[in-house]
Amino acid sequence: MEAFLSLLGKVTSIFKRRPAPARSATVGARQAQPTSVPAFLESRRDRSEGVLPRFQTMASDQPYAGGGDKMASFRSRLRQAFTPSHPVADGRMFSGRQALLRTIIGAIENQRLHVVLYGERGIGKTSLLHMLRSAAGDARYLVVYTSCGALSSFDEIFRGAAADIPLLYHSGFAPNESEAERGSSLLDLLPTTQISPRVFGDLCAKLTGTRVLIILDEFDQCESAAFRRDIAELIKTLSDRLGRVQLVLSGVAGDLSDLVEHIPSIRRNIFAQHVEKMSDAEIASIVANGERETTMTFEPTATAFVVAASRGSPYLANLICHHAGHTALNQQRTTVKPADVAHAVEQAVDEFASRVSKPLVARVARIMEGNGSAIAAAARAALAADGTFTLQELVTEQDLDAKRAQQVIQLLVAEGLLREIQNDDTANYRFLDDGLPAFIWMSWARDGLEAIPTAPPSVRKTTSTGASA
């Protein structure tokens, strides 16, 4: 591990101290390569040769019989190991959050607290919830999992939860009574009129013989202030009545008060956890888990590149590893090289560019000229601070002097890419579009990796011996 950390430090320094790339810093846009054959003739030639794109596996996840792809089994395992488009559901692939999961379980089991998880998008909250759901299920908890939407209402959400709680756990009904035997649920005891937190809380207070965990993911998506107030009231009611039902809320927020209203009344009833970015070692464990599951190998420098480019984001790490693995397999290799990671970052930049409005992409491309390293530092600060950062963080954590940091903030604000948020007499800054920090940072990382498609001499020494140079 010491050798890897030494290697990682050298790779990271490439991004922090390298000069602006010699080529024009056009973000997300590269000049088209000249071709000798017109595109429409190339298309006709492909058809005449029968080379049409097709899926590489059947809907059953089995490879085509006689498909001729020698790497088909590796591709299948790679898709299961690195899943940037959806959360981790397999405990074998869960990396780096074991201590946090243990803490959350302790708060639920030992203190009987309700849990609130908050943090930036893509930081791994939903994966954490899936692992919590699995652990609670193993302990015979009844688990109700719901993703909130903009129009979610208290009545809708908790009628659905009541339908998942069998009536046989209600203290007023014996297991052998007809209602319990025919599979009735708490929903059958609710009035037809709109239910209130008090009504649902009183019903939950009569549960016995089990415990219930109601998980509300993407809680921030709900736009109704009344819904948030009802949740706070329900937490208070369940706690006061010693109910055997606990809530777990999760959402994107800078702090607890952004997610849950009326905090003072329920502060002693909740365990609040800010889900922060992963450490370098935790990101490296994502790569190691993928190596184990795919039986592929990432060269040490390739792993260091993944860690340096991911900036603590499990989403970015999975995305880069996914693309890098397929790049290697396309070249009939099961060893992922630094050049594969560079290509993966290039693909990631294209994906991010498609998610940001074209005017913003053009604006970023224009101001990156001559300001690339400073703007990348601002993007790094936003990623490191879960979206919102201060001038001081830009100075102390991103190696910018105060004058340059102030200049880049003023430039980004003037260009409408950054907005100021006043918080406790401290100026905080946040990019206008949540996708901009990752887009800018990955664009800058792409240029750095293109400049060093293989390990630099001072780093390459560590790849053969495993010792730091």
GUMAR-148838 format. One record per residue (C-alpha): residue in one letter; z, x, y. Coordinates in Angstrom, 2 decimals. Last residue first. Layout:
REM GUMAR-148838
{code->A	w->Z	u->X	v->Y}
...
//
This chain:
REM GUMAR-148838
{code->A	w->-6.95	u->10.93	v->4.93}
{code->S	w->-4.76	u->8.39	v->3.22}
{code->A	w->-4.69	u->8.49	v->-0.53}
{code->G	w->-6.63	u->6.17	v->-2.85}
{code->T	w->-8.69	u->9.12	v->-4.04}
{code->S	w->-12.22	u->7.83	v->-3.69}
{code->T	w->-11.83	u->5.22	v->-0.98}
{code->T	w->-9.41	u->7.20	v->1.17}
{code->K	w->-11.93	u->9.87	v->2.06}
{code->R	w->-14.31	u->7.22	v->3.41}
{code->V	w->-11.94	u->6.60	v->6.30}
{code->S	w->-12.46	u->9.82	v->8.26}
{code->P	w->-16.13	u->9.82	v->7.30}
{code->P	w->-16.78	u->6.28	v->8.58}
{code->A	w->-17.00	u->3.63	v->5.85}
{code->T	w->-20.43	u->2.04	v->5.56}
{code->P	w->-22.25	u->-0.38	v->7.84}
{code->I	w->-20.56	u->1.31	v->10.85}
{code->A	w->-22.43	u->0.11	v->13.97}
{code->E	w->-23.14	u->-3.22	v->12.29}
{code->L	w->-19.41	u->-3.56	v->11.68}
{code->G	w->-18.63	u->-3.13	v->15.36}
{code->D	w->-21.31	u->-5.54	v->16.51}
{code->R	w->-20.09	u->-8.13	v->14.04}
{code->A	w->-16.50	u->-7.66	v->15.22}
{code->W	w->-17.61	u->-8.56	v->18.75}
{code->S	w->-19.36	u->-11.70	v->17.51}
{code->M	w->-16.36	u->-12.49	v->15.30}
{code->W	w->-14.06	u->-12.29	v->18.32}
{code->I	w->-16.24	u->-14.46	v->20.52}
{code->F	w->-16.78	u->-17.16	v->17.89}
{code->A	w->-13.15	u->-17.11	v->16.76}
{code->P	w->-11.92	u->-17.49	v->20.35}
{code->L	w->-14.60	u->-20.10	v->21.23}
{code->G	w->-13.98	u->-22.65	v->18.49}
{code->D	w->-11.05	u->-24.30	v->20.25}
{code->D	w->-13.29	u->-25.04	v->23.24}
{code->L	w->-11.87	u->-24.65	v->26.75}
{code->F	w->-10.05	u->-21.46	v->25.82}
{code->R	w->-6.32	u->-21.51	v->26.52}
{code->Y	w->-4.23	u->-19.75	v->29.13}
{code->N	w->-0.53	u->-19.82	v->29.90}
{code->A	w->0.93	u->-19.28	v->33.37}
{code->T	w->4.72	u->-19.10	v->33.24}
{code->D	w->6.90	u->-21.30	v->35.46}
{code->D	w->8.14	u->-23.19	v->32.39}
{code->N	w->4.59	u->-23.95	v->31.17}
{code->Q	w->1.54	u->-24.11	v->33.43}
{code->I	w->-1.68	u->-24.36	v->31.44}
{code->E	w->-4.68	u->-22.47	v->32.82}
{code->R	w->-8.14	u->-23.11	v->31.45}
{code->L	w->-10.63	u->-20.69	v->29.95}
{code->L	w->-14.38	u->-20.95	v->29.47}
{code->G	w->-15.16	u->-22.56	v->32.85}
{code->E	w->-16.93	u->-19.48	v->34.17}
{code->A	w->-14.31	u->-19.03	v->36.90}
{code->V	w->-11.53	u->-19.24	v->34.29}
{code->L	w->-13.20	u->-16.62	v->32.09}
{code->L	w->-13.77	u->-14.28	v->35.05}
{code->Q	w->-10.23	u->-14.73	v->36.39}
{code->I	w->-8.81	u->-13.99	v->32.95}
{code->V	w->-11.03	u->-10.91	v->32.62}
{code->Q	w->-9.92	u->-9.60	v->36.01}
{code->Q	w->-6.21	u->-10.17	v->35.35}
{code->A	w->-6.45	u->-8.24	v->32.10}
{code->R	w->-8.30	u->-5.42	v->33.85}
{code->K	w->-5.58	u->-5.13	v->36.52}
{code->A	w->-2.73	u->-5.32	v->34.01}
{code->D	w->-4.09	u->-2.60	v->31.75}
{code->L	w->-5.53	u->-3.81	v->28.46}
{code->D	w->-4.20	u->-2.64	v->25.09}
{code->Q	w->-4.28	u->-6.09	v->23.40}
{code->E	w->-0.58	u->-6.62	v->22.68}
{code->T	w->1.10	u->-5.55	v->25.91}
{code->V	w->-1.54	u->-6.49	v->28.47}
{code->L	w->-3.01	u->-9.65	v->26.93}
{code->E	w->0.47	u->-10.77	v->25.98}
{code->Q	w->1.55	u->-10.30	v->29.61}
{code->L	w->-1.34	u->-12.41	v->30.87}
{code->T	w->-0.21	u->-15.23	v->28.62}
{code->F	w->-1.61	u->-16.79	v->25.46}
{code->T	w->-2.42	u->-20.19	v->23.97}
{code->G	w->-4.60	u->-20.57	v->20.88}
{code->D	w->-2.28	u->-19.69	v->18.03}
{code->A	w->-0.98	u->-16.54	v->19.73}
{code->A	w->-2.93	u->-14.04	v->17.64}
{code->L	w->-6.16	u->-16.02	v->17.86}
{code->A	w->-5.83	u->-16.45	v->21.63}
{code->A	w->-4.95	u->-12.77	v->22.09}
{code->R	w->-7.93	u->-11.73	v->19.96}
{code->A	w->-10.21	u->-13.88	v->22.12}
{code->A	w->-8.79	u->-12.26	v->25.26}
{code->A	w->-9.36	u->-8.82	v->23.69}
{code->A	w->-12.94	u->-9.82	v->22.88}
{code->I	w->-13.37	u->-10.65	v->26.56}
{code->A	w->-12.10	u->-7.19	v->27.49}
{code->S	w->-14.31	u->-5.40	v->24.93}
{code->G	w->-17.45	u->-7.31	v->25.90}
{code->N	w->-17.21	u->-7.11	v->29.67}
{code->G	w->-20.38	u->-5.14	v->30.50}
{code->E	w->-22.66	u->-7.90	v->29.26}
{code->M	w->-20.26	u->-10.35	v->27.59}
{code->I	w->-20.68	u->-12.55	v->30.67}
{code->R	w->-24.21	u->-13.62	v->29.78}
{code->A	w->-23.71	u->-14.17	v->26.06}
{code->V	w->-20.57	u->-16.23	v->26.74}
{code->R	w->-22.47	u->-18.49	v->29.14}
{code->A	w->-25.33	u->-18.91	v->26.67}
{code->V	w->-22.92	u->-19.89	v->23.89}
{code->L	w->-21.14	u->-22.29	v->26.25}
{code->P	w->-24.43	u->-23.93	v->27.23}
{code->K	w->-25.40	u->-24.17	v->23.53}
{code->S	w->-22.28	u->-26.11	v->22.60}
{code->V	w->-20.10	u->-24.46	v->19.97}
{code->R	w->-20.33	u->-25.45	v->16.31}
{code->S	w->-23.73	u->-23.83	v->15.64}
{code->A	w->-22.51	u->-20.57	v->17.15}
{code->F	w->-19.60	u->-20.58	v->14.71}
{code->E	w->-21.96	u->-20.71	v->11.73}
{code->D	w->-24.20	u->-17.96	v->13.10}
{code->V	w->-21.16	u->-15.77	v->13.75}
{code->A	w->-19.99	u->-16.35	v->10.17}
{code->Q	w->-23.34	u->-15.18	v->8.82}
{code->E	w->-23.05	u->-11.93	v->10.77}
{code->V	w->-19.47	u->-11.53	v->9.54}
{code->A	w->-20.77	u->-11.82	v->5.99}
{code->H	w->-23.43	u->-9.19	v->6.66}
{code->A	w->-20.75	u->-6.76	v->7.84}
{code->V	w->-18.64	u->-7.65	v->4.79}
{code->D	w->-21.59	u->-6.84	v->2.53}
{code->A	w->-22.07	u->-3.51	v->4.36}
{code->P	w->-18.43	u->-2.67	v->3.62}
{code->K	w->-19.13	u->-3.01	v->-0.12}
{code->V	w->-18.34	u->-5.78	v->-2.59}
{code->T	w->-18.59	u->-4.67	v->-6.20}
{code->T	w->-20.02	u->-7.24	v->-8.63}
{code->R	w->-23.58	u->-6.19	v->-7.84}
{code->Q	w->-26.89	u->-7.91	v->-8.59}
{code->Q	w->-28.06	u->-7.72	v->-4.97}
{code->N	w->-27.56	u->-11.46	v->-4.53}
{code->L	w->-24.16	u->-10.92	v->-6.13}
{code->A	w->-23.15	u->-8.58	v->-3.30}
{code->T	w->-24.22	u->-11.03	v->-0.60}
{code->H	w->-22.45	u->-13.83	v->-2.47}
{code->G	w->-19.20	u->-11.89	v->-2.39}
{code->A	w->-19.57	u->-11.07	v->1.30}
{code->H	w->-20.15	u->-14.74	v->2.17}
{code->H	w->-17.06	u->-15.98	v->0.34}
{code->C	w->-14.94	u->-13.02	v->1.46}
{code->I	w->-15.83	u->-13.66	v->5.10}
{code->L	w->-15.08	u->-17.39	v->4.91}
{code->N	w->-11.85	u->-16.91	v->2.97}
{code->A	w->-10.57	u->-14.34	v->5.47}
{code->L	w->-11.64	u->-16.47	v->8.43}
{code->Y	w->-9.74	u->-19.48	v->7.07}
{code->P	w->-6.69	u->-17.38	v->6.17}
{code->S	w->-6.52	u->-16.31	v->9.84}
{code->G	w->-4.47	u->-13.16	v->10.46}
{code->R	w->-7.06	u->-11.48	v->12.66}
{code->S	w->-9.80	u->-12.00	v->10.05}
{code->A	w->-11.98	u->-9.08	v->11.19}
{code->A	w->-9.39	u->-6.37	v->10.56}
{code->V	w->-8.33	u->-7.81	v->7.19}
{code->V	w->-11.90	u->-8.24	v->5.97}
{code->F	w->-12.84	u->-4.72	v->7.16}
{code->A	w->-9.82	u->-3.28	v->5.33}
{code->T	w->-10.92	u->-5.08	v->2.17}
{code->A	w->-14.40	u->-3.58	v->2.53}
{code->T	w->-12.82	u->-0.15	v->3.07}
{code->P	w->-10.85	u->-0.51	v->-0.15}
{code->E	w->-13.98	u->-1.57	v->-2.10}
{code->F	w->-13.77	u->-5.20	v->-3.10}
{code->T	w->-14.06	u->-5.75	v->-6.83}
{code->M	w->-15.22	u->-8.78	v->-8.80}
{code->T	w->-13.31	u->-10.22	v->-11.75}
{code->T	w->-13.63	u->-13.58	v->-9.91}
{code->E	w->-10.01	u->-14.73	v->-10.26}
{code->R	w->-8.40	u->-11.31	v->-9.95}
{code->E	w->-10.64	u->-10.14	v->-7.12}
{code->G	w->-9.98	u->-13.39	v->-5.28}
{code->N	w->-6.24	u->-12.90	v->-5.59}
{code->A	w->-6.63	u->-9.38	v->-4.20}
{code->V	w->-8.67	u->-10.62	v->-1.23}
{code->I	w->-6.06	u->-13.26	v->-0.39}
{code->S	w->-3.39	u->-10.57	v->-0.88}
{code->A	w->-5.08	u->-8.46	v->1.80}
{code->I	w->-4.61	u->-11.38	v->4.22}
{code->E	w->-0.90	u->-11.41	v->3.34}
{code->A	w->-0.61	u->-7.64	v->3.87}
{code->D	w->-2.27	u->-7.90	v->7.28}
{code->S	w->0.24	u->-10.58	v->8.27}
{code->M	w->-0.74	u->-14.24	v->8.34}
{code->K	w->-0.89	u->-16.27	v->11.53}
{code->E	w->2.01	u->-18.52	v->12.36}
{code->V	w->3.13	u->-21.86	v->10.95}
{code->H	w->5.77	u->-23.08	v->13.43}
{code->Q	w->8.46	u->-24.77	v->11.41}
{code->A	w->10.65	u->-27.66	v->12.54}
{code->F	w->13.41	u->-28.90	v->10.25}
{code->I	w->14.39	u->-32.36	v->11.37}
{code->N	w->17.48	u->-34.56	v->11.57}
{code->R	w->19.40	u->-32.57	v->14.19}
{code->R	w->16.49	u->-32.89	v->16.64}
{code->I	w->16.12	u->-36.66	v->16.13}
{code->S	w->17.28	u->-38.16	v->19.42}
{code->P	w->16.34	u->-35.11	v->21.47}
{code->I	w->12.74	u->-35.03	v->20.15}
{code->H	w->11.63	u->-38.36	v->21.63}
{code->E	w->7.96	u->-37.62	v->20.96}
{code->V	w->6.71	u->-35.46	v->18.12}
{code->L	w->3.69	u->-33.16	v->18.21}
{code->D	w->3.60	u->-31.63	v->21.68}
{code->S	w->7.40	u->-31.51	v->21.67}
{code->L	w->7.31	u->-29.19	v->18.65}
{code->D	w->5.19	u->-26.49	v->20.22}
{code->G	w->1.56	u->-25.42	v->20.57}
{code->A	w->0.32	u->-28.23	v->18.39}
{code->V	w->-2.07	u->-28.89	v->15.52}
{code->G	w->-0.45	u->-31.15	v->12.98}
{code->S	w->1.92	u->-31.63	v->10.08}
{code->L	w->4.63	u->-34.20	v->9.47}
{code->V	w->6.81	u->-34.28	v->6.33}
{code->L	w->8.98	u->-37.38	v->5.99}
{code->Q	w->11.97	u->-37.92	v->3.74}
{code->V	w->12.90	u->-40.97	v->1.68}
{code->R	w->16.18	u->-41.22	v->-0.23}
{code->G	w->17.77	u->-43.00	v->2.70}
{code->L	w->21.12	u->-41.85	v->4.04}
{code->R	w->21.11	u->-44.84	v->6.42}
{code->D	w->21.48	u->-42.65	v->9.54}
{code->S	w->18.82	u->-40.22	v->8.34}
{code->L	w->16.32	u->-42.93	v->7.41}
{code->T	w->16.89	u->-44.72	v->10.72}
{code->K	w->16.50	u->-41.57	v->12.85}
{code->I	w->13.33	u->-40.52	v->11.04}
{code->L	w->12.01	u->-44.09	v->11.42}
{code->E	w->12.69	u->-44.04	v->15.17}
{code->A	w->10.77	u->-40.78	v->15.58}
{code->I	w->7.89	u->-42.21	v->13.55}
{code->D	w->7.89	u->-45.38	v->15.68}
{code->R	w->7.71	u->-43.29	v->18.86}
{code->R	w->4.69	u->-41.46	v->17.48}
{code->F	w->2.96	u->-44.73	v->16.58}
{code->A	w->3.69	u->-46.16	v->20.03}
{code->A	w->2.11	u->-43.09	v->21.66}
{code->S	w->-1.10	u->-43.95	v->19.81}
{code->E	w->-3.71	u->-41.21	v->19.70}
{code->C	w->-3.19	u->-40.21	v->16.08}
{code->Q	w->-4.95	u->-36.91	v->15.40}
{code->D	w->-1.77	u->-34.90	v->15.96}
{code->F	w->-0.36	u->-36.15	v->12.66}
{code->E	w->-3.06	u->-34.23	v->10.84}
{code->D	w->-1.07	u->-34.57	v->7.58}
{code->L	w->1.56	u->-37.26	v->7.10}
{code->I	w->3.48	u->-36.45	v->3.93}
{code->I	w->5.89	u->-39.08	v->2.59}
{code->L	w->8.35	u->-37.53	v->0.13}
{code->V	w->10.33	u->-39.95	v->-2.03}
{code->R	w->13.48	u->-39.34	v->-4.06}
{code->T	w->14.38	u->-40.98	v->-7.35}
{code->G	w->17.04	u->-43.00	v->-9.13}
{code->T	w->17.88	u->-45.29	v->-6.23}
{code->L	w->16.08	u->-46.92	v->-3.32}
{code->K	w->17.98	u->-49.41	v->-1.16}
{code->A	w->17.86	u->-47.30	v->2.02}
{code->C	w->14.06	u->-47.40	v->1.76}
{code->L	w->14.08	u->-51.12	v->2.56}
{code->D	w->16.27	u->-50.58	v->5.62}
{code->G	w->13.92	u->-47.85	v->6.84}
{code->F	w->10.85	u->-50.07	v->6.43}
{code->V	w->12.41	u->-52.91	v->8.41}
{code->R	w->13.85	u->-50.60	v->11.09}
{code->P	w->10.57	u->-48.72	v->11.52}
{code->S	w->8.85	u->-52.07	v->12.19}
{code->I	w->6.58	u->-54.15	v->9.98}
{code->Q	w->3.81	u->-56.38	v->11.27}
{code->T	w->4.08	u->-59.84	v->9.71}
{code->T	w->3.41	u->-60.40	v->6.01}
{code->P	w->6.98	u->-59.42	v->5.23}
{code->L	w->7.62	u->-56.47	v->2.89}
{code->L	w->9.08	u->-57.04	v->-0.56}
{code->D	w->5.76	u->-56.91	v->-2.45}
{code->L	w->4.96	u->-53.60	v->-0.76}
{code->L	w->8.02	u->-52.11	v->-2.43}
{code->S	w->6.00	u->-52.12	v->-5.65}
{code->S	w->5.31	u->-54.43	v->-8.59}
{code->G	w->4.26	u->-52.89	v->-11.88}
{code->R	w->4.64	u->-55.86	v->-14.25}
{code->E	w->7.91	u->-54.54	v->-15.62}
{code->A	w->9.57	u->-54.28	v->-12.22}
{code->E	w->8.86	u->-57.89	v->-11.30}
{code->S	w->9.77	u->-59.11	v->-14.81}
{code->E	w->13.22	u->-57.55	v->-14.79}
{code->N	w->13.75	u->-54.82	v->-17.36}
{code->P	w->14.15	u->-51.99	v->-14.85}
{code->A	w->16.83	u->-53.99	v->-12.97}
{code->F	w->15.98	u->-54.98	v->-9.42}
{code->G	w->18.23	u->-54.84	v->-6.35}
{code->S	w->18.61	u->-51.05	v->-6.46}
{code->H	w->14.88	u->-50.60	v->-5.89}
{code->Y	w->13.47	u->-47.81	v->-8.11}
{code->L	w->11.85	u->-50.36	v->-10.48}
{code->L	w->9.86	u->-51.65	v->-7.49}
{code->P	w->7.42	u->-48.76	v->-7.77}
{code->I	w->6.74	u->-46.75	v->-4.58}
{code->D	w->2.98	u->-46.29	v->-3.99}
{code->A	w->2.49	u->-49.70	v->-2.34}
{code->A	w->5.30	u->-48.84	v->0.10}
{code->A	w->3.32	u->-45.82	v->1.31}
{code->G	w->0.26	u->-47.97	v->2.01}
{code->R	w->2.40	u->-50.46	v->3.90}
{code->F	w->3.75	u->-47.40	v->5.69}
{code->I	w->0.43	u->-46.12	v->7.02}
{code->E	w->-1.04	u->-49.49	v->8.01}
{code->D	w->2.07	u->-50.82	v->9.78}
{code->F	w->2.68	u->-47.56	v->11.63}
{code->S	w->-0.87	u->-47.47	v->12.95}
{code->S	w->-3.67	u->-44.95	v->12.48}
{code->L	w->-6.45	u->-45.26	v->15.07}
{code->A	w->-7.12	u->-41.56	v->15.69}
{code->G	w->-6.64	u->-40.71	v->12.04}
{code->C	w->-3.72	u->-39.59	v->9.90}
{code->S	w->-4.13	u->-37.93	v->6.53}
{code->T	w->-1.81	u->-39.46	v->3.95}
{code->Y	w->0.11	u->-38.04	v->0.98}
{code->V	w->2.77	u->-40.10	v->-0.80}
{code->V	w->4.92	u->-38.04	v->-3.19}
{code->L	w->7.40	u->-39.56	v->-5.64}
{code->Y	w->9.65	u->-36.65	v->-6.50}
{code->R	w->9.71	u->-35.69	v->-10.17}
{code->A	w->10.53	u->-32.00	v->-9.53}
{code->D	w->7.00	u->-31.02	v->-10.60}
{code->G	w->5.72	u->-33.55	v->-8.06}
{code->A	w->7.73	u->-31.85	v->-5.32}
{code->A	w->6.21	u->-28.47	v->-6.22}
{code->S	w->2.68	u->-29.92	v->-6.21}
{code->R	w->3.16	u->-31.67	v->-2.87}
{code->L	w->4.63	u->-28.52	v->-1.36}
{code->M	w->1.61	u->-26.54	v->-2.59}
{code->H	w->-0.72	u->-29.14	v->-1.07}
{code->L	w->1.26	u->-29.07	v->2.17}
{code->L	w->0.89	u->-25.28	v->2.43}
{code->S	w->-2.86	u->-25.62	v->1.97}
{code->T	w->-2.82	u->-28.20	v->4.77}
{code->K	w->-0.93	u->-25.85	v->7.10}
{code->G	w->-3.15	u->-22.81	v->6.46}
{code->I	w->-3.87	u->-21.36	v->9.93}
{code->G	w->-7.25	u->-23.07	v->10.23}
{code->R	w->-6.20	u->-25.20	v->13.21}
{code->E	w->-3.26	u->-23.82	v->15.17}
{code->G	w->0.38	u->-24.54	v->14.49}
{code->Y	w->2.84	u->-27.26	v->13.56}
{code->L	w->4.95	u->-28.20	v->10.57}
{code->V	w->7.62	u->-30.90	v->10.95}
{code->V	w->10.04	u->-31.48	v->8.08}
{code->H	w->12.63	u->-34.22	v->7.53}
{code->L	w->15.96	u->-32.85	v->6.45}
{code->R	w->17.85	u->-33.45	v->3.22}
{code->Q	w->19.76	u->-30.20	v->3.78}
{code->N	w->19.49	u->-28.79	v->0.26}
{code->E	w->16.27	u->-30.30	v->-1.07}
{code->I	w->14.14	u->-30.77	v->2.01}
{code->A	w->15.30	u->-27.71	v->3.96}
{code->G	w->15.26	u->-25.62	v->0.78}
{code->I	w->11.71	u->-26.71	v->-0.03}
{code->I	w->10.64	u->-25.67	v->3.47}
{code->T	w->12.25	u->-22.25	v->3.10}
{code->R	w->10.64	u->-21.66	v->-0.29}
{code->L	w->7.24	u->-22.60	v->1.15}
{code->L	w->7.75	u->-20.07	v->3.95}
{code->A	w->8.70	u->-17.34	v->1.49}
{code->Q	w->5.66	u->-18.12	v->-0.68}
{code->R	w->3.22	u->-18.16	v->2.22}
{code->G	w->1.18	u->-15.04	v->1.52}
{code->S	w->-1.36	u->-16.31	v->-0.93}
{code->F	w->-2.10	u->-19.53	v->-2.82}
{code->M	w->-5.01	u->-18.83	v->-5.16}
{code->R	w->-3.03	u->-19.24	v->-8.37}
{code->G	w->-1.40	u->-22.37	v->-6.95}
{code->D	w->-4.73	u->-24.17	v->-6.95}
{code->A	w->-5.17	u->-26.66	v->-4.09}
{code->V	w->-6.17	u->-24.27	v->-1.32}
{code->P	w->-7.62	u->-26.15	v->1.63}
{code->H	w->-11.31	u->-26.95	v->2.11}
{code->S	w->-14.37	u->-25.38	v->3.72}
{code->P	w->-13.22	u->-21.77	v->3.51}
{code->T	w->-12.75	u->-21.89	v->-0.29}
{code->F	w->-12.66	u->-18.40	v->-1.77}
{code->A	w->-11.66	u->-18.35	v->-5.45}
{code->Q	w->-13.46	u->-21.45	v->-6.74}
{code->R	w->-16.82	u->-20.57	v->-5.20}
{code->L	w->-16.41	u->-16.99	v->-6.43}
{code->R	w->-15.74	u->-18.20	v->-9.97}
{code->S	w->-19.03	u->-20.11	v->-10.04}
{code->R	w->-20.93	u->-17.24	v->-8.49}
{code->F	w->-19.51	u->-14.81	v->-11.06}
{code->S	w->-20.65	u->-17.08	v->-13.90}
{code->A	w->-24.14	u->-17.33	v->-12.40}
{code->M	w->-24.56	u->-13.58	v->-11.89}
{code->K	w->-27.19	u->-13.07	v->-14.55}
{code->D	w->-29.25	u->-15.88	v->-13.05}
{code->G	w->-31.94	u->-16.60	v->-15.63}
{code->G	w->-31.65	u->-20.36	v->-15.42}
{code->G	w->-31.79	u->-20.69	v->-19.19}
{code->A	w->-29.38	u->-23.61	v->-19.06}
{code->Y	w->-28.55	u->-24.23	v->-15.43}
{code->P	w->-25.00	u->-23.18	v->-14.62}
{code->Q	w->-22.09	u->-25.60	v->-15.21}
{code->D	w->-20.24	u->-27.02	v->-12.20}
{code->S	w->-20.68	u->-30.57	v->-13.60}
{code->A	w->-23.05	u->-31.25	v->-10.70}
{code->M	w->-25.27	u->-28.55	v->-12.22}
{code->T	w->-25.33	u->-25.02	v->-10.86}
{code->Q	w->-27.76	u->-22.83	v->-8.93}
{code->F	w->-29.13	u->-25.59	v->-6.73}
{code->R	w->-32.78	u->-25.16	v->-5.87}
{code->P	w->-34.95	u->-23.33	v->-3.40}
{code->L	w->-38.66	u->-23.37	v->-4.21}
{code->V	w->-40.48	u->-20.37	v->-5.62}
{code->G	w->-43.30	u->-22.09	v->-7.52}
{code->E	w->-45.79	u->-19.36	v->-6.66}
{code->S	w->-48.09	u->-21.83	v->-4.92}
{code->R	w->-45.14	u->-23.28	v->-3.07}
{code->D	w->-44.04	u->-19.90	v->-1.79}
{code->R	w->-47.60	u->-19.13	v->-0.66}
{code->R	w->-47.78	u->-22.40	v->1.26}
{code->S	w->-44.51	u->-21.60	v->3.07}
{code->E	w->-45.75	u->-18.11	v->3.92}
{code->L	w->-48.95	u->-19.67	v->5.30}
{code->F	w->-46.88	u->-21.98	v->7.54}
{code->A	w->-44.71	u->-19.07	v->8.73}
{code->P	w->-47.65	u->-16.90	v->9.74}
{code->V	w->-47.88	u->-13.67	v->7.71}
{code->S	w->-47.44	u->-10.27	v->9.36}
{code->T	w->-43.94	u->-11.02	v->10.54}
{code->P	w->-42.08	u->-9.76	v->13.58}
{code->Q	w->-38.28	u->-10.06	v->13.39}
{code->A	w->-36.78	u->-12.61	v->15.74}
{code->Q	w->-34.50	u->-11.19	v->18.39}
{code->R	w->-30.83	u->-11.90	v->17.87}
{code->A	w->-28.67	u->-14.68	v->19.33}
{code->G	w->-25.02	u->-15.35	v->18.46}
{code->V	w->-23.74	u->-13.34	v->21.38}
{code->T	w->-26.30	u->-11.27	v->23.22}
{code->A	w->-24.55	u->-8.00	v->23.87}
{code->S	w->-27.69	u->-5.97	v->24.44}
{code->R	w->-27.73	u->-2.99	v->22.11}
{code->A	w->-25.60	u->0.02	v->22.85}
{code->P	w->-22.45	u->-1.66	v->21.64}
{code->A	w->-19.54	u->-1.65	v->24.09}
{code->P	w->-17.31	u->1.30	v->23.51}
{code->R	w->-15.01	u->1.50	v->20.48}
{code->R	w->-11.29	u->1.43	v->21.13}
{code->K	w->-9.91	u->-1.80	v->19.70}
{code->F	w->-12.57	u->-2.59	v->17.10}
{code->I	w->-12.69	u->0.91	v->15.61}
{code->S	w->-8.90	u->1.13	v->15.83}
{code->T	w->-8.72	u->-1.68	v->13.28}
{code->V	w->-10.60	u->0.45	v->10.75}
{code->K	w->-8.24	u->3.39	v->11.22}
{code->G	w->-5.15	u->1.19	v->10.96}
{code->L	w->-6.54	u->-0.50	v->7.87}
{code->L	w->-7.00	u->2.84	v->6.12}
{code->S	w->-3.39	u->3.82	v->6.86}
{code->L	w->-2.26	u->0.39	v->5.68}
{code->F	w->-4.26	u->0.86	v->2.48}
{code->A	w->-2.73	u->4.26	v->1.79}
{code->E	w->0.76	u->2.87	v->2.40}
{code->M	w->0.00	u->0.00	v->0.00}
//
